[in-house]
Every structure is written in structure tokens, then in C-alpha cells.
Amino acid sequence: MLHYAIVFFVIALIAAVFGFGGIAAGAVGIAKILFIVFIVMAVISFAVSLIKK
């Protein structure tokens, strides 16, 4: 998940440099969603590993 969030962020940066504002905004939105999903999954995974021990 984090890998895809970084990829979309880089795509957004490249699109912004070349002047494609709409594509950059969409890629940033996708990157934000993927990053939030990554954080939630990491916290859940950490909590489950603590409960199992």
C-alpha cells in the first residue's frame, strides 16, 4: 500500500511540473487515500500482534 501511495505521489509531482493540474489533483487524492488505508492496516496489524502475545 505504501509503495502505491508513493508511486501516485510521484506521478502527481511529475504531472504538476508539466502543467497537468487535473491529473495531479487526482493522483494526490488517490495517494492520500492509499496512505490512510496503509496507516489503518498497520495499526490494526500492530494491535493484533500485541493481542496474540
mmCIF file as Biopython writes it, N, C-alpha, C and O atoms, coordinates in Angstrom:
data_model
#
loop_
_atom_site.group_PDB
_atom_site.id
_atom_site.type_symbol
_atom_site.label_atom_id
_atom_site.label_alt_id
_atom_site.label_comp_id
_atom_site.label_asym_id
_atom_site.label_entity_id
_atom_site.label_seq_id
_atom_site.pdbx_PDB_ins_code
_atom_site.Cartn_x
_atom_site.Cartn_y
_atom_site.Cartn_z
_atom_site.occupancy
_atom_site.B_iso_or_equiv
_atom_site.auth_seq_id
_atom_site.auth_asym_id
_atom_site.pdbx_PDB_model_num
ATOM 1   N N  . MET A ? 1  ? 0.818  -1.189  0.000   1.0 0.0 1  A 1 
ATOM 2   C CA . MET A ? 1  ? 0.000  0.000   0.000   1.0 0.0 1  A 1 
ATOM 3   C C  . MET A ? 1  ? 0.863  1.255   0.000   1.0 0.0 1  A 1 
ATOM 4   O O  . MET A ? 1  ? 0.623  2.186   -0.768  1.0 0.0 1  A 1 
ATOM 5   N N  . LEU A ? 2  ? 1.849  1.269   0.852   1.0 0.0 2  A 1 
ATOM 6   C CA . LEU A ? 2  ? 2.691  2.459   0.943   1.0 0.0 2  A 1 
ATOM 7   C C  . LEU A ? 2  ? 3.426  2.683   -0.374  1.0 0.0 2  A 1 
ATOM 8   O O  . LEU A ? 2  ? 3.623  3.822   -0.797  1.0 0.0 2  A 1 
ATOM 9   N N  . HIS A ? 3  ? 3.827  1.600   -1.013  1.0 0.0 3  A 1 
ATOM 10  C CA . HIS A ? 3  ? 4.522  1.710   -2.296  1.0 0.0 3  A 1 
ATOM 11  C C  . HIS A ? 3  ? 3.626  2.403   -3.331  1.0 0.0 3  A 1 
ATOM 12  O O  . HIS A ? 3  ? 4.076  3.301   -4.043  1.0 0.0 3  A 1 
ATOM 13  N N  . TYR A ? 4  ? 2.368  1.986   -3.410  1.0 0.0 4  A 1 
ATOM 14  C CA . TYR A ? 4  ? 1.454  2.587   -4.374  1.0 0.0 4  A 1 
ATOM 15  C C  . TYR A ? 4  ? 1.165  4.045   -4.035  1.0 0.0 4  A 1 
ATOM 16  O O  . TYR A ? 4  ? 1.023  4.870   -4.938  1.0 0.0 4  A 1 
ATOM 17  N N  . ALA A ? 5  ? 1.077  4.373   -2.759  1.0 0.0 5  A 1 
ATOM 18  C CA . ALA A ? 5  ? 0.866  5.766   -2.366  1.0 0.0 5  A 1 
ATOM 19  C C  . ALA A ? 5  ? 2.033  6.629   -2.822  1.0 0.0 5  A 1 
ATOM 20  O O  . ALA A ? 5  ? 1.828  7.738   -3.315  1.0 0.0 5  A 1 
ATOM 21  N N  . ILE A ? 6  ? 3.243  6.137   -2.662  1.0 0.0 6  A 1 
ATOM 22  C CA . ILE A ? 6  ? 4.426  6.890   -3.097  1.0 0.0 6  A 1 
ATOM 23  C C  . ILE A ? 6  ? 4.448  7.017   -4.614  1.0 0.0 6  A 1 
ATOM 24  O O  . ILE A ? 6  ? 4.806  8.069   -5.142  1.0 0.0 6  A 1 
ATOM 25  N N  . VAL A ? 7  ? 4.070  5.955   -5.319  1.0 0.0 7  A 1 
ATOM 26  C CA . VAL A ? 7  ? 4.038  5.998   -6.786  1.0 0.0 7  A 1 
ATOM 27  C C  . VAL A ? 7  ? 3.054  7.062   -7.268  1.0 0.0 7  A 1 
ATOM 28  O O  . VAL A ? 7  ? 3.381  7.845   -8.160  1.0 0.0 7  A 1 
ATOM 29  N N  . PHE A ? 8  ? 1.855  7.100   -6.690  1.0 0.0 8  A 1 
ATOM 30  C CA . PHE A ? 8  ? 0.879  8.099   -7.105  1.0 0.0 8  A 1 
ATOM 31  C C  . PHE A ? 8  ? 1.335  9.507   -6.738  1.0 0.0 8  A 1 
ATOM 32  O O  . PHE A ? 8  ? 1.041  10.453  -7.469  1.0 0.0 8  A 1 
ATOM 33  N N  . PHE A ? 9  ? 2.040  9.667   -5.635  1.0 0.0 9  A 1 
ATOM 34  C CA . PHE A ? 9  ? 2.572  10.971  -5.261  1.0 0.0 9  A 1 
ATOM 35  C C  . PHE A ? 9  ? 3.613  11.439  -6.274  1.0 0.0 9  A 1 
ATOM 36  O O  . PHE A ? 9  ? 3.624  12.609  -6.656  1.0 0.0 9  A 1 
ATOM 37  N N  . VAL A ? 10 ? 4.480  10.541  -6.706  1.0 0.0 10 A 1 
ATOM 38  C CA . VAL A ? 10 ? 5.486  10.894  -7.716  1.0 0.0 10 A 1 
ATOM 39  C C  . VAL A ? 10 ? 4.809  11.236  -9.038  1.0 0.0 10 A 1 
ATOM 40  O O  . VAL A ? 10 ? 5.220  12.179  -9.714  1.0 0.0 10 A 1 
ATOM 41  N N  . ILE A ? 11 ? 3.779  10.487  -9.414  1.0 0.0 11 A 1 
ATOM 42  C CA . ILE A ? 11 ? 3.029  10.793  -10.631 1.0 0.0 11 A 1 
ATOM 43  C C  . ILE A ? 11 ? 2.410  12.183  -10.531 1.0 0.0 11 A 1 
ATOM 44  O O  . ILE A ? 11 ? 2.422  12.946  -11.496 1.0 0.0 11 A 1 
ATOM 45  N N  . ALA A ? 12 ? 1.870  12.507  -9.357  1.0 0.0 12 A 1 
ATOM 46  C CA . ALA A ? 12 ? 1.285  13.832  -9.159  1.0 0.0 12 A 1 
ATOM 47  C C  . ALA A ? 12 ? 2.333  14.928  -9.291  1.0 0.0 12 A 1 
ATOM 48  O O  . ALA A ? 12 ? 2.070  15.971  -9.891  1.0 0.0 12 A 1 
ATOM 49  N N  . LEU A ? 13 ? 3.514  14.698  -8.736  1.0 0.0 13 A 1 
ATOM 50  C CA . LEU A ? 13 ? 4.574  15.704  -8.851  1.0 0.0 13 A 1 
ATOM 51  C C  . LEU A ? 13 ? 4.991  15.908  -10.301 1.0 0.0 13 A 1 
ATOM 52  O O  . LEU A ? 13 ? 5.163  17.041  -10.749 1.0 0.0 13 A 1 
ATOM 53  N N  . ILE A ? 14 ? 5.151  14.822  -11.025 1.0 0.0 14 A 1 
ATOM 54  C CA . ILE A ? 14 ? 5.548  14.927  -12.432 1.0 0.0 14 A 1 
ATOM 55  C C  . ILE A ? 14 ? 4.454  15.613  -13.240 1.0 0.0 14 A 1 
ATOM 56  O O  . ILE A ? 14 ? 4.751  16.457  -14.085 1.0 0.0 14 A 1 
ATOM 57  N N  . ALA A ? 15 ? 3.199  15.265  -12.997 1.0 0.0 15 A 1 
ATOM 58  C CA . ALA A ? 15 ? 2.090  15.894  -13.718 1.0 0.0 15 A 1 
ATOM 59  C C  . ALA A ? 15 ? 2.005  17.384  -13.395 1.0 0.0 15 A 1 
ATOM 60  O O  . ALA A ? 15 ? 1.712  18.193  -14.276 1.0 0.0 15 A 1 
ATOM 61  N N  . ALA A ? 16 ? 2.257  17.751  -12.144 1.0 0.0 16 A 1 
ATOM 62  C CA . ALA A ? 16 ? 2.214  19.166  -11.764 1.0 0.0 16 A 1 
ATOM 63  C C  . ALA A ? 16 ? 3.334  19.952  -12.436 1.0 0.0 16 A 1 
ATOM 64  O O  . ALA A ? 16 ? 3.130  21.095  -12.847 1.0 0.0 16 A 1 
ATOM 65  N N  . VAL A ? 17 ? 4.504  19.355  -12.550 1.0 0.0 17 A 1 
ATOM 66  C CA . VAL A ? 17 ? 5.631  20.035  -13.195 1.0 0.0 17 A 1 
ATOM 67  C C  . VAL A ? 17 ? 5.311  20.320  -14.660 1.0 0.0 17 A 1 
ATOM 68  O O  . VAL A ? 17 ? 5.662  21.379  -15.180 1.0 0.0 17 A 1 
ATOM 69  N N  . PHE A ? 18 ? 4.642  19.372  -15.327 1.0 0.0 18 A 1 
ATOM 70  C CA . PHE A ? 18 ? 4.326  19.552  -16.740 1.0 0.0 18 A 1 
ATOM 71  C C  . PHE A ? 18 ? 3.010  20.297  -16.970 1.0 0.0 18 A 1 
ATOM 72  O O  . PHE A ? 18 ? 2.606  20.491  -18.117 1.0 0.0 18 A 1 
ATOM 73  N N  . GLY A ? 19 ? 2.333  20.719  -15.893 1.0 0.0 19 A 1 
ATOM 74  C CA . GLY A ? 19 ? 1.151  21.559  -16.032 1.0 0.0 19 A 1 
ATOM 75  C C  . GLY A ? 19 ? -0.172 20.838  -16.139 1.0 0.0 19 A 1 
ATOM 76  O O  . GLY A ? 19 ? -1.169 21.451  -16.520 1.0 0.0 19 A 1 
ATOM 77  N N  . PHE A ? 20 ? -0.217 19.577  -15.823 1.0 0.0 20 A 1 
ATOM 78  C CA . PHE A ? 20 ? -1.467 18.831  -15.862 1.0 0.0 20 A 1 
ATOM 79  C C  . PHE A ? 20 ? -2.101 18.857  -14.468 1.0 0.0 20 A 1 
ATOM 80  O O  . PHE A ? 20 ? -1.953 17.913  -13.692 1.0 0.0 20 A 1 
ATOM 81  N N  . GLY A ? 21 ? -2.801 19.938  -14.162 1.0 0.0 21 A 1 
ATOM 82  C CA . GLY A ? 21 ? -3.361 20.148  -12.824 1.0 0.0 21 A 1 
ATOM 83  C C  . GLY A ? 21 ? -4.410 19.131  -12.428 1.0 0.0 21 A 1 
ATOM 84  O O  . GLY A ? 21 ? -4.430 18.667  -11.288 1.0 0.0 21 A 1 
ATOM 85  N N  . GLY A ? 22 ? -5.289 18.781  -13.364 1.0 0.0 22 A 1 
ATOM 86  C CA . GLY A ? 22 ? -6.359 17.832  -13.050 1.0 0.0 22 A 1 
ATOM 87  C C  . GLY A ? 22 ? -5.823 16.451  -12.742 1.0 0.0 22 A 1 
ATOM 88  O O  . GLY A ? 22 ? -6.275 15.795  -11.804 1.0 0.0 22 A 1 
ATOM 89  N N  . ILE A ? 23 ? -4.867 16.013  -13.527 1.0 0.0 23 A 1 
ATOM 90  C CA . ILE A ? 23 ? -4.261 14.695  -13.293 1.0 0.0 23 A 1 
ATOM 91  C C  . ILE A ? 23 ? -3.496 14.703  -11.979 1.0 0.0 23 A 1 
ATOM 92  O O  . ILE A ? 23 ? -3.535 13.731  -11.225 1.0 0.0 23 A 1 
ATOM 93  N N  . ALA A ? 24 ? -2.805 15.795  -11.706 1.0 0.0 24 A 1 
ATOM 94  C CA . ALA A ? 24 ? -2.045 15.896  -10.452 1.0 0.0 24 A 1 
ATOM 95  C C  . ALA A ? 24 ? -2.974 15.854  -9.251  1.0 0.0 24 A 1 
ATOM 96  O O  . ALA A ? 24 ? -2.681 15.186  -8.260  1.0 0.0 24 A 1 
ATOM 97  N N  . ALA A ? 25 ? -4.086 16.560  -9.334  1.0 0.0 25 A 1 
ATOM 98  C CA . ALA A ? 25 ? -5.041 16.571  -8.217  1.0 0.0 25 A 1 
ATOM 99  C C  . ALA A ? 25 ? -5.633 15.185  -7.989  1.0 0.0 25 A 1 
ATOM 100 O O  . ALA A ? 25 ? -5.802 14.759  -6.847  1.0 0.0 25 A 1 
ATOM 101 N N  . GLY A ? 26 ? -5.946 14.491  -9.062  1.0 0.0 26 A 1 
ATOM 102 C CA . GLY A ? 26 ? -6.483 13.135  -8.929  1.0 0.0 26 A 1 
ATOM 103 C C  . GLY A ? 26 ? -5.474 12.179  -8.334  1.0 0.0 26 A 1 
ATOM 104 O O  . GLY A ? 26 ? -5.817 11.353  -7.488  1.0 0.0 26 A 1 
ATOM 105 N N  . ALA A ? 27 ? -4.227 12.286  -8.771  1.0 0.0 27 A 1 
ATOM 106 C CA . ALA A ? 27 ? -3.187 11.396  -8.248  1.0 0.0 27 A 1 
ATOM 107 C C  . ALA A ? 27 ? -2.914 11.680  -6.776  1.0 0.0 27 A 1 
ATOM 108 O O  . ALA A ? 27 ? -2.658 10.755  -6.005  1.0 0.0 27 A 1 
ATOM 109 N N  . VAL A ? 28 ? -2.966 12.937  -6.384  1.0 0.0 28 A 1 
ATOM 110 C CA . VAL A ? 28 ? -2.768 13.277  -4.968  1.0 0.0 28 A 1 
ATOM 111 C C  . VAL A ? 28 ? -3.912 12.719  -4.127  1.0 0.0 28 A 1 
ATOM 112 O O  . VAL A ? 28 ? -3.687 12.216  -3.026  1.0 0.0 28 A 1 
ATOM 113 N N  . GLY A ? 29 ? -5.124 12.804  -4.637  1.0 0.0 29 A 1 
ATOM 114 C CA . GLY A ? 29 ? -6.272 12.243  -3.920  1.0 0.0 29 A 1 
ATOM 115 C C  . GLY A ? 29 ? -6.140 10.749  -3.712  1.0 0.0 29 A 1 
ATOM 116 O O  . GLY A ? 29 ? -6.402 10.240  -2.622  1.0 0.0 29 A 1 
ATOM 117 N N  . ILE A ? 30 ? -5.737 10.052  -4.748  1.0 0.0 30 A 1 
ATOM 118 C CA . ILE A ? 30 ? -5.540 8.602   -4.649  1.0 0.0 30 A 1 
ATOM 119 C C  . ILE A ? 30 ? -4.412 8.286   -3.665  1.0 0.0 30 A 1 
ATOM 120 O O  . ILE A ? 30 ? -4.525 7.357   -2.866  1.0 0.0 30 A 1 
ATOM 121 N N  . ALA A ? 31 ? -3.332 9.054   -3.723  1.0 0.0 31 A 1 
ATOM 122 C CA . ALA A ? 31 ? -2.200 8.822   -2.824  1.0 0.0 31 A 1 
ATOM 123 C C  . ALA A ? 31 ? -2.617 9.027   -1.372  1.0 0.0 31 A 1 
ATOM 124 O O  . ALA A ? 31 ? -2.204 8.263   -0.500  1.0 0.0 31 A 1 
ATOM 125 N N  . LYS A ? 32 ? -3.426 10.041  -1.102  1.0 0.0 32 A 1 
ATOM 126 C CA . LYS A ? 32 ? -3.897 10.279  0.274   1.0 0.0 32 A 1 
ATOM 127 C C  . LYS A ? 32 ? -4.731 9.113   0.783   1.0 0.0 32 A 1 
ATOM 128 O O  . LYS A ? 32 ? -4.556 8.661   1.915   1.0 0.0 32 A 1 
ATOM 129 N N  . ILE A ? 33 ? -5.634 8.632   -0.056  1.0 0.0 33 A 1 
ATOM 130 C CA . ILE A ? 33 ? -6.497 7.508   0.344   1.0 0.0 33 A 1 
ATOM 131 C C  . ILE A ? 33 ? -5.658 6.265   0.620   1.0 0.0 33 A 1 
ATOM 132 O O  . ILE A ? 33 ? -5.862 5.589   1.628   1.0 0.0 33 A 1 
ATOM 133 N N  . LEU A ? 34 ? -4.719 5.962   -0.269  1.0 0.0 34 A 1 
ATOM 134 C CA . LEU A ? 34 ? -3.881 4.780   -0.074  1.0 0.0 34 A 1 
ATOM 135 C C  . LEU A ? 34 ? -3.026 4.899   1.178   1.0 0.0 34 A 1 
ATOM 136 O O  . LEU A ? 34 ? -2.813 3.909   1.879   1.0 0.0 34 A 1 
ATOM 137 N N  . PHE A ? 35 ? -2.531 6.107   1.468   1.0 0.0 35 A 1 
ATOM 138 C CA . PHE A ? 35 ? -1.717 6.295   2.664   1.0 0.0 35 A 1 
ATOM 139 C C  . PHE A ? 35 ? -2.552 6.100   3.922   1.0 0.0 35 A 1 
ATOM 140 O O  . PHE A ? 35 ? -2.083 5.499   4.889   1.0 0.0 35 A 1 
ATOM 141 N N  . ILE A ? 36 ? -3.769 6.595   3.921   1.0 0.0 36 A 1 
ATOM 142 C CA . ILE A ? 36 ? -4.650 6.423   5.089   1.0 0.0 36 A 1 
ATOM 143 C C  . ILE A ? 36 ? -4.981 4.946   5.277   1.0 0.0 36 A 1 
ATOM 144 O O  . ILE A ? 36 ? -4.996 4.458   6.407   1.0 0.0 36 A 1 
ATOM 145 N N  . VAL A ? 37 ? -5.249 4.227   4.182   1.0 0.0 37 A 1 
ATOM 146 C CA . VAL A ? 37 ? -5.525 2.791   4.272   1.0 0.0 37 A 1 
ATOM 147 C C  . VAL A ? 37 ? -4.304 2.063   4.825   1.0 0.0 37 A 1 
ATOM 148 O O  . VAL A ? 37 ? -4.442 1.154   5.644   1.0 0.0 37 A 1 
ATOM 149 N N  . PHE A ? 38 ? -3.106 2.456   4.381   1.0 0.0 38 A 1 
ATOM 150 C CA . PHE A ? 38 ? -1.874 1.847   4.885   1.0 0.0 38 A 1 
ATOM 151 C C  . PHE A ? 38 ? -1.737 2.063   6.388   1.0 0.0 38 A 1 
ATOM 152 O O  . PHE A ? 38 ? -1.420 1.124   7.118   1.0 0.0 38 A 1 
ATOM 153 N N  . ILE A ? 39 ? -1.969 3.278   6.855   1.0 0.0 39 A 1 
ATOM 154 C CA . ILE A ? 39 ? -1.845 3.578   8.288   1.0 0.0 39 A 1 
ATOM 155 C C  . ILE A ? 39 ? -2.847 2.756   9.095   1.0 0.0 39 A 1 
ATOM 156 O O  . ILE A ? 39 ? -2.491 2.192   10.130  1.0 0.0 39 A 1 
ATOM 157 N N  . VAL A ? 40 ? -4.086 2.682   8.636   1.0 0.0 40 A 1 
ATOM 158 C CA . VAL A ? 40 ? -5.114 1.917   9.350   1.0 0.0 40 A 1 
ATOM 159 C C  . VAL A ? 40 ? -4.736 0.436   9.414   1.0 0.0 40 A 1 
ATOM 160 O O  . VAL A ? 40 ? -4.852 -0.193  10.466  1.0 0.0 40 A 1 
ATOM 161 N N  . MET A ? 41 ? -4.285 -0.116  8.290   1.0 0.0 41 A 1 
ATOM 162 C CA . MET A ? 41 ? -3.904 -1.530  8.276   1.0 0.0 41 A 1 
ATOM 163 C C  . MET A ? 41 ? -2.683 -1.787  9.160   1.0 0.0 41 A 1 
ATOM 164 O O  . MET A ? 41 ? -2.601 -2.834  9.803   1.0 0.0 41 A 1 
ATOM 165 N N  . ALA A ? 42 ? -1.742 -0.856  9.200   1.0 0.0 42 A 1 
ATOM 166 C CA . ALA A ? 42 ? -0.563 -1.027  10.049  1.0 0.0 42 A 1 
ATOM 167 C C  . ALA A ? 42 ? -0.949 -1.010  11.522  1.0 0.0 42 A 1 
ATOM 168 O O  . ALA A ? 42 ? -0.440 -1.812  12.305  1.0 0.0 42 A 1 
ATOM 169 N N  . VAL A ? 43 ? -1.841 -0.107  11.905  1.0 0.0 43 A 1 
ATOM 170 C CA . VAL A ? 43 ? -2.278 -0.032  13.304  1.0 0.0 43 A 1 
ATOM 171 C C  . VAL A ? 43 ? -3.043 -1.296  13.690  1.0 0.0 43 A 1 
ATOM 172 O O  . VAL A ? 43 ? -2.831 -1.840  14.773  1.0 0.0 43 A 1 
ATOM 173 N N  . ILE A ? 44 ? -3.923 -1.764  12.821  1.0 0.0 44 A 1 
ATOM 174 C CA . ILE A ? 44 ? -4.677 -2.988  13.107  1.0 0.0 44 A 1 
ATOM 175 C C  . ILE A ? 44 ? -3.732 -4.180  13.228  1.0 0.0 44 A 1 
ATOM 176 O O  . ILE A ? 44 ? -3.887 -5.006  14.127  1.0 0.0 44 A 1 
ATOM 177 N N  . SER A ? 45 ? -2.771 -4.271  12.343  1.0 0.0 45 A 1 
ATOM 178 C CA . SER A ? 45 ? -1.813 -5.369  12.390  1.0 0.0 45 A 1 
ATOM 179 C C  . SER A ? 45 ? -0.995 -5.330  13.685  1.0 0.0 45 A 1 
ATOM 180 O O  . SER A ? 45 ? -0.747 -6.367  14.300  1.0 0.0 45 A 1 
ATOM 181 N N  . PHE A ? 46 ? -0.583 -4.141  14.089  1.0 0.0 46 A 1 
ATOM 182 C CA . PHE A ? 46 ? 0.173  -3.990  15.324  1.0 0.0 46 A 1 
ATOM 183 C C  . PHE A ? 46 ? -0.669 -4.382  16.539  1.0 0.0 46 A 1 
ATOM 184 O O  . PHE A ? 46 ? -0.179 -5.048  17.451  1.0 0.0 46 A 1 
ATOM 185 N N  . ALA A ? 47 ? -1.927 -3.967  16.545  1.0 0.0 47 A 1 
ATOM 186 C CA . ALA A ? 47 ? -2.825 -4.300  17.666  1.0 0.0 47 A 1 
ATOM 187 C C  . ALA A ? 47 ? -3.060 -5.806  17.750  1.0 0.0 47 A 1 
ATOM 188 O O  . ALA A ? 47 ? -3.057 -6.378  18.840  1.0 0.0 47 A 1 
ATOM 189 N N  . VAL A ? 48 ? -3.262 -6.443  16.606  1.0 0.0 48 A 1 
ATOM 190 C CA . VAL A ? 48 ? -3.498 -7.891  16.603  1.0 0.0 48 A 1 
ATOM 191 C C  . VAL A ? 48 ? -2.264 -8.639  17.072  1.0 0.0 48 A 1 
ATOM 192 O O  . VAL A ? 48 ? -2.374 -9.626  17.799  1.0 0.0 48 A 1 
ATOM 193 N N  . SER A ? 49 ? -1.084 -8.176  16.662  1.0 0.0 49 A 1 
ATOM 194 C CA . SER A ? 49 ? 0.132  -8.851  17.119  1.0 0.0 49 A 1 
ATOM 195 C C  . SER A ? 49 ? 0.336  -8.693  18.615  1.0 0.0 49 A 1 
ATOM 196 O O  . SER A ? 49 ? 0.870  -9.597  19.258  1.0 0.0 49 A 1 
ATOM 197 N N  . LEU A ? 50 ? -0.076 -7.565  19.188  1.0 0.0 50 A 1 
ATOM 198 C CA . LEU A ? 50 ? 0.018  -7.404  20.641  1.0 0.0 50 A 1 
ATOM 199 C C  . LEU A ? 50 ? -0.963 -8.294  21.375  1.0 0.0 50 A 1 
ATOM 200 O O  . LEU A ? 50 ? -0.647 -8.829  22.438  1.0 0.0 50 A 1 
ATOM 201 N N  . ILE A ? 51 ? -2.168 -8.459  20.809  1.0 0.0 51 A 1 
ATOM 202 C CA . ILE A ? 51 ? -3.183 -9.279  21.449  1.0 0.0 51 A 1 
ATOM 203 C C  . ILE A ? 51 ? -2.800 -10.753 21.412  1.0 0.0 51 A 1 
ATOM 204 O O  . ILE A ? 51 ? -3.060 -11.480 22.370  1.0 0.0 51 A 1 
ATOM 205 N N  . LYS A ? 52 ? -2.183 -11.206 20.317  1.0 0.0 52 A 1 
ATOM 206 C CA . LYS A ? 52 ? -1.800 -12.618 20.200  1.0 0.0 52 A 1 
ATOM 207 C C  . LYS A ? 52 ? -0.731 -13.012 21.196  1.0 0.0 52 A 1 
ATOM 208 O O  . LYS A ? 52 ? -0.677 -14.169 21.614  1.0 0.0 52 A 1 
ATOM 209 N N  . LYS A ? 53 ? 0.118  -12.084 21.585  1.0 0.0 53 A 1 
ATOM 210 C CA . LYS A ? 53 ? 1.191  -12.411 22.531  1.0 0.0 53 A 1 
ATOM 211 C C  . LYS A ? 53 ? 0.633  -12.336 23.894  1.0 0.0 53 A 1 
ATOM 212 O O  . LYS A ? 53 ? 1.348  -12.572 24.867  1.0 0.0 53 A 1 
#
